[in-house]
Amino acid sequence: MELTRRSTFRPFQFPKIEWSWIPVSLFVGLLVLLLAYPLALLLIKSFVISRPGQANVWSIRGWVEAFADPNLALAIGNTFYLAFVRVVVTTILAIFFAWLVTRTDVPLKGFIELTLWLGFFLPLLPMTMGWIMLLDPYNGLINKGLMTLFGLAKPPFDIYSYSGIIWCHIAFSTSVRFLLLTPAFIAMDAALEDAARASGSNNMGVLMRITVPILAPAVLASTALGFIRSLESLEIEMVLGIPAGIYVVPTKIWDYIHWEPPLYERATALCSIFLGFIVLLIWLHRIFLRGKEFTTVSGRSYLVRTFSLGRWRWFACGISLLFIGLMIVLPLMALMAGTFMEFFGNFGTEKVWTVHHWTAVFADPVFLRALRNTLVLGLGAGVVGTLLYSLISYIIVRTGMAGRSVVDILSWLPWALPGVLISLALLWAVLGSGEYVKLLYGTVALLVLAIIIKEMPLGTQIIKASTLQISNELEEASSTAGASRLIGFLRIMLPLLRPSMVAVGIIVFISAARDIPTVIFLATNQSRTLSLLMLDYIADANQEKAAVLGVFLVLLIFALLFIGWLLGLRRSVVRS
């Protein structure tokens, strides 16, 4: 019998494609394009001395000239000194207030928490204007009152100083860290504190020896974030620092960008300081936490209980109300009074009070254009950003797509970047690209993109927390009925996430209205917002109109916050 030989030939087969990688890969690519590309381009362009749009001329001249500036060392020292003092002071205050509100029986804790929470959204520039009204060395109400009362020859306070800059940052910086620390205090098991008290420790000893050390990850994270936010601070340093000859790195970058011709290579070289320090900060944070245990919530049920302050209850309440009245209410009242003065802060004129500045501002077409830009910016960033954050949260929480952890990491990146760095990076990304991309420069659309990037971490975390609370059963039922994942996302997830999405949209709108560092290098006269217009008024010594804009901004933000409060904005933020 003849044996036939079997053929071992196998046709070529293309490798199997994992289709689930494609959507997430495209999305990761989009995030990299929005976040990593501008930063990489920023570093590369620091070695280019030609103007944007011209052929690249490579050189290290920008680095050499930037770091050869004899005033740069002082500016760097000022930047880190102001940031360090501010972070130390406000972290101590934030820990104290978060402990009072979450772990003690202090009276009026709801009011204290609400007011400190609102302080997070107050714009810095109007609050600074209020302090100028009070602590100006020549016309400040507090200075003049103390000089008259005690017969002083010189004013005791000067807002145009290192201490004045730090003072104007305290309310906002404390509120930021309070907002970040409060959820950690709430989640901590009270049994650990009970054990310390049973061993004879008092309340303050428990706070310093048990609570703060155990919450070290949250404290360090809020401290690191506060340091980064302090490095980006620009508006207060411009208004109070430049008149006193106090320069910081962001104001040096501002000077380089606004020289004629602009010295972009020097500005981008200075940004390397930010990037280097941020990398160092992250590395030190990881080194400190490595190998240590900070578990406060386990599988067993844990206690959440407040502790009695005894006779110190009303004293602690009084300190809290004094802080709120002094740091938040007082400058707002001074700012409001300044809008009705003929000359801001000057009571020595024949005619002190007037409403002329209000009518002049509202009749000014420049104000109307800035108001329109602010509204378009807030609505655009709020709507588009919220939809983007919802999609990011959905990919991270609900899908099994490979690479979703990369998306999660990228969504946190903007919190590690100062706003002024985001602004300059986008400026280079636009000016260093093709002709059609360059058309974005000076448009509100570019400002929308900057705000969306800046607020991505907070917006994503709020919506992600809400997504985790929604059961998978609803989507499983939709899938069983034949609906695709996209249909399930649009018809089930988005309606259920609507309250959190509205809250995030309001937060992003407020950020767009109050932000200056993130958009300062991207806006032109045709696209500047109310905050930028207010900064221009101050630079032109038109403080009366600046005060009117400040009050208008505060009222606008309060109106948005009231709407957000009705929709549960605070609960959404705390849950995240």
TIGU-49624 format. One record per residue: residue in one letter; x negated, y, z negated of N, C-alpha, C in turn. Coordinates in steps of 0.02 Angstrom, whole numbers, plus 50000, padded with zeros to 5 digits. Example, Ala and Ser with C-alpha at 12.3 -4.5 7.8 and 13.67 -1.06 7.14 Angstrom:
BEGIN
A493404971649610493854977549610493404983549610/S493584988849646493164994749643493555000249606/
***
This chain:
BEGIN
M499574994150000500005000050000499555006150000/E499735010850044499325016950052499505021849997/L499005024049965499105028949912499065035949940/T499535040149922499525047149944499215051449889/R498835056149911498475060449863498905066649848/R499015067649785499425073449765499015079949771/S499335084849796498995091349802499005094949735/T498425097649718498365101449656498415108949668/F498585110949729498625118049746499235121249712/R499105126849680499645130649647499665137649676/P500235139849695500275146649723500105151849670/F499835157549694499645163049648500275166149617/Q500245167149552500805170249517500575176749484/F500975181749493500825188149460500925187349384/P500515190549345500615190149272501295192849252/K501575189649203502235191649180502215198549148/I502665202649168502685209549143503145209849082/E502905212749030503315213648970503685220348979/W504305219849003504675225949022504815230448963/S504815227548902504955231748843504405236848831/W503805235448861503265240248852503365246648893/I503735246148948503765251748995504085257948964/P504695257548934504985263648906504565266848852/V504315262648806503935265548751503265268248777/S502975265048828502355267548856502455274448888/L503015275148923503165281648952503275286948898/F503595284948844503735289648790503095291548753/V502665286448741502015287948710501605292548755/G501635291348820501295295748867501545302848863/L502205303648856502485310348849502235313848786/L502225310148730501995313048667501245314848671/V500855310448703500145311948711500065318148754/L500465318748806500425324748849500595331048810/L501085330548765501295336448727500805338148671/L500505333048641500115334048580499365333548591/A499135328048619498415326848624498095330648681/Y498435331148738498135334348796497955341648783/P498405345848754498205352748741497605353348694/L497575348948644497005349248597496355347248631/A496385341948671495775339948707495555345348755/L496035348448789495865353748836495575359748799/L495835361048739495585366648699494845365748683/L494655359648663493965358348647493525358748709/I493765356048764493375356148826493265363348850/K493795367348848493745374148874493325378748831/S493145376448771492695380548730492005380948761/F491865376348809491215376448844491275379648913/V491835382948927491945386348991491975393848978/I491565397649014491535404949003491895408849058/S492165405349108492535408749161493245409949139/R493575414649172494275416249156494735410749180/P495325409849149495805404849173495995406249245/G496025400849285496185401549355495575401949400/Q494985403349371494375403649409494005396949405/A493515396149449493115390049447492755389449379/N492725383349353492415382349287491675383949289/V491455387949241490745389349231490565386849162/W490185381349159490055378049096489465381349060/S489565382348995489045385548955489215384748881/I488705385148839488815385148767488805392248739/R488845397148785488795404048764489355405948716/G489955403248727490515404948683490365402748611/W490105396748603489935394248537489375398448505/V488865399948545488305403748518488525410648496/E488915414148538489125420948522489625421048465/A490075415948463490565415748409490235414848341/F489765410148338489445408648273488855413348259/A488665417448308488155422548295488465428948268/D489125429448268489455435348241489265436148167/P488975441748147488765442548077489345442548028/N489945443948052490525444048007490885437348003/L490665432448043491025426148045490975422447979/A490385422247949490295418647886490765421347832/L490835428047830491285430947781492015429147796/A492195429047861492875427247880493025420047862/I492545415447873492645408547854492705407947778/G492265411447742492315411347669492975414047644/N493215419547674493865422347655494425417347667/T494395413947725494925409147743494975403647691/F494415400647674494425394947628494535397247556/Y494285403147539494405405647471495145406947459/L495455410647506496165412247499496585405847500/A496415401047543496795394847546496715390847482/F496105390447456495985386547396496355389347336/V496295395847324496635398847267497385398147273/R497645399347332498365398947343498625391847331/V498265386847356498485379947349498465377747276/V497935379647241497885377747170498455380647130/V498575387247138499105390547099499785387747116/T499935387147180500615385147200500735377647187/T500215373547189500305366447173500485365547100/I500145369247056500305368946985501035371246973/L501225376647005501915379146997502415374147025/A502265371247083502735366447114502825360247071/I502275357647044502325351747000502755353446939/F502645359246910503025361246851503765361746866/F503945365046921504655365946938504975359346959/A504615355246998504895348747018505015344346957/W504555344546909504645340746847505235343246807/L505305349946802505865352746765506535350646795/V506585351146860507225350046894507415342646895/T506925338146901507085331046910507015326846848/R506595328946799506445324546743506645327346675/T506925333346672507095336346608507825338646608/D508055340946550508745343346542508755351046542/V508305354246579508285361546581508965364246605/P509235369546574509865372446597509795375546666/L510355376046701510395379246767509925376046818/K509795369546811509325366346856509575366446928/G510235366146938510505366447005510355373147039/F510435378547001510295385247029509555386047043/I509135383546997508415384047006508195380247068/E508455374147076508275370147135508515373447199/L509135376047199509405379147259508985385247279/T508805389447231508435395547247507735394047272/L507405389147241506735387347265506785384047334/W507315380347345507415377347410507525382647464/L507905387847447508015393347494507365397047509/G506925397447458506295401047469505875398047524/F505985391747540505615388447594505765391747662/F506375394447670506585396947734506505404547741/L506335408047688506275415247693505665417147735/P505745421747783505175423747824504665427547784/L504025426347797503495429247758503425436747768/L503505438947830503375446047845503865450747810/P504525449447810504975453847773504825453847698/M504655448047669504485447847598503865452047584/T503385451847630502785455947622502955463347625/M503415465147668503635472147671503925474347605/G504305469947573504575471547507504035472747456/W503505468647458502955469747410502565475947426/I502515477847489502195484247505502585489947475/M503235489547478503665494547447503535495147372/L503365489647340503275489547267502565490947245/L502065488347283501375488447259500895492247304/D501155496247350500715500647389500335505247341/P499675506047350499285510047302499475517347298/Y499815519947350499995527047350500735528147333/N501175524147364501895525347355502265519447324/G501925514247303502255508447274502645510247212/L503265507847208503705509647152503415507247085/I503155501147084502875498547021502255502547001/N501825503947049501215507847033501385514847008/K501845518147042502025524947021502365524846953/G502785519846941503115519446876502625518246819/L502135513846829501645512446777501175518346766/M501005521846821500565527746814500915533246775/T501555534046788501935539246752502045537246679/L502195530946668502355528646600501745528646555/F501165526546581500565525946539500045531346553/G500205535946598499735541346613499095538946647/L499145534046689498565531246723498325535746779/A497665536146788497385540346841497375536646908/K497335530046906497315526046967497865520746965/P498105518747024498625513447025498335506947000/P498695503246958498435496946931498425491246981/F498845491747033498885486247082498755488947152/D498485484747194498365486347265498555480347306/I499105480947344499345475347384498865473747440/Y498455478647462497975477647516497315475047487/S497325468847464496755465947430496805458347433/Y496285454847409496305447547406496885445247362/S496945448247304497475446247258498165447847287/G498215453347325498855455047356499065449947408/I498575447547448498725442447499498965436047465/I498605433947413498805427847377499495428647346/W499625434447316500265435747283500845435047331/C500765437747392501315437547440501445430547467/H500975426047458501075419147482501385414647429/I501395416647367501555412047312502265409247318/A502755413447331503455411147332503565405847386/F503345407247447503455402547502503045396147492/S502405396747474501985390847465502235386447408/T502465389547355502745385547300503375381747322/S503795385047361504405381747385504245375947431/V503735376647473503545371247518503335365047479/R502895366047430502655360347391503195357647345/F503635361847321504205359547281504645355047323/L504775356947385505185352947430504865346247444/L504205345947448503865339747464503805335147402/L503745338147343503625334147283504265331547250/T504815335047259505435333247225505655326047238/P505665323647302505875316647313505435311647277/A504775312947271504325308347237504485308047162/F504645313847132504825313947062505475310147049/I505945310847096506595307447088506515299847091/A506065297447135505985290247146505565286847093/M505235290547050504785287547000505175284146944/D504955278246925505275274346872505135277646804/A505675279146768505605282446703505315277846649/A505295271346662505035266646612504305268146596/L503935270446646503235272046635503165277846586/E503605282746592503575288446546503835286446477/D504325281946476504575279546411504015276146371/A503615272246406503065268746372502565273746343/A502435279146379501965284146354502255287746293/R502905289246294503205292546237503225287946176/A503335281546189503345276746134502655276246101/S502135278046138501465277946111501285284446076/G501765289146073501655295246036501485301346078/S501495300846144501325306646186501925311346191/N501795317846195502335322646204502485323646279/N502985327946293503205328846362502645331246408/M502265336246385501725338846426501175333746436/G501035329846384500535324546391500745319246441/V501395317446439501655312546488501585315346559/L501745321746567501705324846634500995324546661/M500515326546619499825327146642499455320446646/R499625315646602499255309446599499585303646635/I500245304046644500605298446675500905300546743/T501345305646740501735307346799501295309746857/V500885314746845500475317546899499975312446926/P499605308746884499155303746913499495298446955/I500085296046932500435290846970500705293647036/L500895299947036501155303047097500595306247138/A499975303947127499405306947162499475306847238/P499735301447270499815301747343500255307547366/A500825308447333501275313947352500955320647338/V500615321247280500295327647263499735329147312/L499325324147328498775325247375499035326847445/A499565323347466499845324747533500105331847537/S500485334047486500745340847486500185345947481/T499655344247443499095348847437498725349547504/A498615343847537498275344047602498685347947653/L499335346547654499765350247700499755357647683/G499775359347618499755366347599499105369747619/F498555366047615497915368847635497915370247710/I498175365547749498205366547822498655372447839/R499235372947806499685378547819499355385147798/S498955384947745498615390947723498095393247774/L497765388447806497265390147856497565393647916/E498195392247932498505395247991498805402147978/S498855404047915499205410247898498905416147935/L499325420047966499085425448008499415432147992/E500095432147986500445438547983500275442447919/I500265439147862500115442647800499395445147801/E498935440947826498235442947829498135448847877/M498535449147931498485454947977498745461247944/V499315460747910499645466747882499265469347821/L499045464747778498725466847715497965466447718/G497695461847757496975460847757496585465647801/I496815466747862496445470947908496355478147882/P496885481347853496775488047826496245488147770/A496155482647735495665482347681494995479347704/G494935477947769494325475047795494245467747778/I494785464247763494765457047746494975453147808/Y494495449947838494635445947898494605438547881/V495035434647914495025427347909494955424647979/V494855418047985494745415148051495325416348099/P495965415548079496515417048126496515424148152/T496345429048110496325436048134495735437148180/K495175433548170494615433948217494815431148284/I495175425448283495425422548346495885427348381/W496315430648342496775435548370496385441148404/D495865443548372495455448848402495145446648468/Y494865440648469494535438248530495035437548587/I495635435248573496145434348625496365441048653/H496375446248610496655452748631496115457748650/W495495455648654494985459948683495085460248759/E494795465248790494845465848862494135466148892/P493935460948928494315454848944494345450148884/P494855445848881494915441148825494315436448821/L494085435248761493515430748749493795423848728/Y494085420348777494395413948762493895408848736/E493285408948764492795403948744492605404648670/R492575410948645492435411848574493025409548531/A493625411248553494225409248515494275401648509/T494175398148565494225390848564493655387748523/A493065390848524492515388348483492685388848409/L493005394448389493185395248318493705390048297/C494125387948343494625382948326494315376348306/S493685375248326493345369048306493285368648230/I493275374448197493255374448123493865371048096/F494455372748123495075369648102495065362048114/L494885360048175494885352948191494405349048148/G493805351748138493315348348097493545347648025/F493835352947998494055352547929494645347747921/I495095347747970495675343247965495455335947966/V494975334248009494705327448011494385325747943/L494005330447916493675329347851494195328447796/L494725332347798495235331947747495595325247748/I495755322847808496085316347815495615310747790/W494975311247807494495306147785494435306047710/L494385311847678494335312247605494975309547572/H495545310947602496175308447574496185300847574/R495965297847629495955290547633495445287547585/I494875290847578494355288347532494615288447460/F494965293747441495205294447372495725289047356/L496165287547403496705282847389496515275547400/R495945274347431495755267547449495645263247386/G495975257447384495875252747329496235254447265/K496655259647266497015261547205497755259847212/E498075258647156498775256647154499195262347125/F499715264247163500145269647140500875267647143/T501025261247137501705258847143502145261647087/T502705264747106503185267247057503875264447067/V504005261147124504655258047137504535250847157/S504815246147119504715239047132505375235747149/G505365228947153505975225347170506495225647116/R506295226347055506795226747002507115233647000/S507675234146967508005240646961507565245246918/Y507565251546936507145256246899507565261746869/L507305264846818507665269946781507535276846809/V508065280746817507995287746834508355291646780/R507975294546734508275297746676507915304246661/T508285309046636507995315346616507825315146542/F507345319246522507115319446454507275326246423/S507415326146360507605332246324506985336546309/L507055343046322506525347746305506625350746236/G507185349146205507305351746138507365359246137/R507015362346090507065369646083506725373446141/W506365369846184506025373046240506465373446302/R507085370846299507515370746358507625377646387/W507845382246345508005388946371507375393046386/F506825391446351506195394846368505965392846438/A506005386346454505825384046521506295386946573/C506935387346556507425390346602507245397646614/G507065401246560506885408246567506285409346611/I505775404946605505185405546648505375404446721/S505805399646734506025398246802506405404146831/L506865406946792507255412646817506815418746826/L506325419546783505855425146791505465424546856/F505235418546871504875417346934505315418946993/I505935416446992506395417547047506545425047055/G506685428447000506845435547003506255439647026/L505655437947001505065441947018504815440647088/M504785434347109504465432547172504945432447232/I505595431847221506055431347277506555437047277/V506905438147222507435443147221507155450247224/L506645451747185506375458547181506125461147248/P505695457547285505475460147350506045460847401/L506545456447397507115457047443507505463447429/M507605465047365507955471247347507555477347369/A506895477047359506475482747380506495483647456/L506485478047492506515478447565507165481547588/M507715479547557508365482347575508385489847562/A508125492047505508115499147489507685502947540/G507135499947562506685503347609506995504747676/T507495500747696507815501847761508225508247762/F508425510747704508845516847700508435523047681/M507775522547682507355528247665507115531847727/E507065538347723506825542347779506115540247797/F505685539447746505015536847755504925531047706/F504735525247733504725519047695504295519847632/G504615519047574504265519147510504085525947484/N504275531347518504095538147498504695541647467/F504665542847402505215546347367505065553747358/G504505556047387504315563047376504565567847429/T504975565547475505225569947528505875573247507/E506045578547543506665582247527507275577947540/K507265574347595507815569847612507555562647605/V507805559047556507535552347543507925546947581/W508585547447581509005541947606509305543647674/T509375538547716509655539347782509855532547810/V510315532547857510495526447893510255526747965/H509845531847979509625532948048509235526948076/H508835523748034508415518348060508835512348082/W509385511048048509815505648069510125507048137/T510395512948145510705514648210510185514848265/A509575517248249509045517548300508835510648323/V508775506048276508565499248294509095495748336/F509725496148315510245492548351510395495548420/A510205501848429510305504948494509695504148540/D509165501248514508535500648552508585494448598/P508495495348664508515489548709507965484448695/V507415486648666506875481948648507125477148594/F507495479748545507785475448494508275470548524/L508705472848568509205468448598508865462948638/R508325464548674507975459348711507645454348663/A507345456948609507035452448560507555448048526/L508145450848512508685446848483508915441448530/R508985443148593509175438048643508645432648647/N508015434548649507475429548652507485425048590/T507605427948532507625423948470508205418948472/L508785421248494509355416748497509255411148548/V508985412948606508845407848658508315402948633/L507795405648601507265401348574507545396748520/G507935399448474508205395348420508675389948446/L509125391848491509605386948518509255381748561/G508785384048603508435379348646508025374348607/A507625376948559507215372448519507655368048474/G508205370848448508645366948405508975361248441/V509245362548501509605357448538509125352248568/V508645354648607508185350048641507755346348590/G507505350048539507095346848488507475341548450/T508095342948431508485338148393508615331748433/L508765332448497508855326548539508205322448545/L507645325948552507005322548556506845318948490/Y506955322448434506815319348369507265313248357/S507895313648381508355307948373508105301948413/L507865303248474507605297748515506985294648483/I506535298848457505935296348423506135292048363/S506605294548323506825290748264507135284148283/Y507535284248336507865278148358507355272948381/I506845275048418506335270448442505955267448382/I505805271548332505415269248275505815264448232/V506445266048219506835262248170507225256548201/R507525257648260508015252948285507755248048339/T507215249648372506995245348426506415240948404/G506315235648440505735231348428505195232448478/M505205238348510504725239748562504015239748535/A503585236548573502875236748554502615243948561/G502235246048513501955252748516502365257948479/R502915255948447503315260948413502935263848352/S502465260048325502055262748270501615268448295/V501405268048358501015273548387501455279748393/V502075278848412502545284448416502625287648347/D502685283448295502755285948227502155290148206/I501555287748222500955291448204500915298048242/L501065297948306501035304048346501545309148323/S502125306848297502635311548274502405315348212/W501915312748175501655316148116501105321148133/L500805320548192500195324348209500275331848201/P500835335048223500865342348218500815345048148/W500975340948096500895343448028500165343948008/A499725340848045499015341348031498675346948071/L499085350848106498805356148149499085362948129/P498665367848117498915374648105499295377248166/G499805381348153500195384048207499795388048257/V499295391848232498885395848277498485391348324/L498305385348302497945380648344498405377848398/I499025376248379499515373848429499625379248482/S499685385548459499805391048505499235391848555/L498615391748530498045392648575497955386648620/A498085380548594498025374548635498525374748693/L499135376648680499635377148734499465382648782/L499175388048757498975393548801498465390948852/W497965387248829497475384648875497765379348921/A498225375248895498535370048936498915373048994/V499235378748981499625382049034499175385849082/L498735390049055498305394149098497785390049135/G497615384249108497115380049141497415374849188/S498065375349202498395370449245498555373649313/G498965370149352499135372449419499555378749419/E499665381349480500015387649487500725387349460/Y501065381749471501755381249448501795380949372/V501315377549340501315377249267501155384049238/K500735387949271500565394549246501175399149241/L501685397649281502285401749279502635401449211/L502475396249172502775395649105502515400949057/Y501915403649070501625408449023502075414649017/G502215416448955502625422348942503365421148945/T503575414748955504285413248958504515410548890/V505165411048878505445408348817505405400648817/A505395397648877505355390348881504705387848849/L504155391448858503525389348828503555390048752/L503895395248728503985395948656504415390248628/V504915388348665505335382648645504915376348636/L504475375148684504045369248681503595369548619/A503315375348604502875376048546503245374648481/I503845377248474504235376148413504435368848407/I504625365648462504805358548460504225354448435/I503625355848459503025352248436502905353648362/K502945359948342502795361748273503265358348223/E503905357948239504405355248192504535347848201/M504155344548244504275337448257504235333048194/P503735333948150503705329448091504315330048046/L504515336148028505075337047983505725334648015/G505845336548077506465334548111506515327048119/T505965323848137505965316648147506085312948081/Q505775315248028505835311747964506555312347936/I506865318147944507555318947920508025314247958/I507975314148024508415309848063508245302548053/K507605301048044507405294048032507705291547967/A507715295747915508005293747851508755292247859/S509105296147899509815294947911509915288647953/T509475287448000509535281548043509465275148002/L509025275247953508925269447910509545267647869/Q509985272547858510585271447818511165268747858/I511105268347923511645265847966511535258447980/S512045254447967511995247247975511905245348049/N511535239848060511435237248128512065234048157/E512565232648113513155229048136513525232748191/L513535239348188513895243248237513585242448307/E512925242748310512595241848375512645234648399/E512615229848352512685222848372513375221548402/A513885224548372514565223848399514605226948469/S514285232748478514275235948543513915231748594/S513365228648574512985224348620513385218148638/T513755215348590514175209548603514725211148653/A514965217348651515495219548698515215221148767/G514565220448775514265221448841513945228248852/A513925232448801513625239048809512855238548807/S512535242748846511805242848846511545246548784/R510885246148773510595249548715510675257148722/L510635259548784510705266748795511415269048778/I511905265148799512605266848784512725266548709/G512435261548676512505261148603512195267148568/F511625269448594511305275348565511725281548574/L512005282348634512385288448649513075288548615/R513405282748613514105282648589514175280648516/I513675277648488513725275448418513245279248373/M512595279148390512095282148346512165289748343/L512205292948400512225300348400512825303048362/P513445300348372514005302948332513905301848257/L513615296148237513515294948166512955299348137/L512485301148179511925305348157512085312848163/R512685314548184512845321548198512715326148139/P512915324448077512775329148021512025330448012/S511615325248014510895326248007510605330048067/M510865328748126510625332148185510785339648182/V511385341248158511565348348151511105351648100/A510975348048045510525350847994509835352048022/V509575347248060508915348048091508925353848141/G509455354248180509505359748228509485366548194/I509805367148135509795373448098509095374848071/I508765369748046508075370648020507615372948076/V507675369848134507245371748191507415378848214/F508055380648214508255387448233507935392548185/I507975391148121507685395748071506925396248081/S506605390648092505885390748105505715394948166/A506115394248218505995398148279506075405648266/A506555407448224506685414448210506145417648167/R505845413748122505365416548074504635415348093/D504505410848139503815408748153503435414148192/I502815415148173502365419748209501745416148234/P501365412348192500745409348217500835404748277/T501375400948279501455395848332501605398948400/V501865404948401502065407948466501675414348482/I501215416348438500925423048445500495423748508/F500175418448531499755418848591500145417248655/L500765415248648501155412948706501665417948730/A501835422848688502365427548705502075433848737/T502475437048778502315443548808502835448548786/N502785454648810503285459748792503995457648812/Q504055453648865504715451648888504985445648850/S504565442048814504805436048780504685436148705/R504475441748677504345441948605504995441448566/T504935438448508505505437248464505565442948413/L506085442548371506175447648319505585447848271/S505305442048253504725441948208504125445248239/L503995443848303503435447048337503555454448346/L504175456448359504335463548365504225467048298/M504405463748244504285466648178503545467648165/L503145462748185502415463348178502155469248221/D502425470148280502225475848322502415482448290/Y503005482848260503205489048226502725490648169/I502515485548131502055486748076501385489148103/A501155486048158500515488148189500545495348214/D501135497548234501235504448258501405509248201/A501345506948139501495511048079502225513248077/N502675509348108503385510848106503715506148056/Q503555507247993503775502547942504525502847929/E504835508447945505565509047934505945504147979/K505775504148044506095499448090505905492248073/A505285491248052505075484548033505485481947974/A505635486247926506035484247868506745482447889/V507035486247936507705484747961507705477847994/L507195476548036507155469948067507075464448015/G506685465847963506595460847911507245459047876/V507635464047858508275462847826508745459047873/F508745461047936509165457747986508985450347992/L508325448847993508105441947996508315437947935/V508255440947876508445437547815509195436047815/L509595440847836510315439747838510495434347889/L510155434347946510275429147996510105422247969/I509545421747934509335415347906509815413047851/F510025417747808510505415947755511155413447785/A511385416547839512005414247871511925407047897/L511355405647929511225398947954511155393947896/L510835396047842510765391547785511435390047753/F511885394847751512545393747723512925388447764/I512875389047830513185384047874512865377147861/G512195377147856511845370847843512025367847776/W512115372047726512295369547660512985366247662/L513455369147699514115366147705514075359347740/L513565358547783513505352347821513025347347788/G512815348947726512385344247690511655344547709/L511405350447729510715351047751510235349147695/R510355351547633509895350147579509835342647565/R510405339147566510385332047554509985328347607/S510035330847669509655327647723508915328647714/V508715334647692508005336147682507725332047625/V508085331747569507835328147511507795320647525/R508275317947563508265310747579507645308847619/S507395313547661506825311947703506185311747664/
***
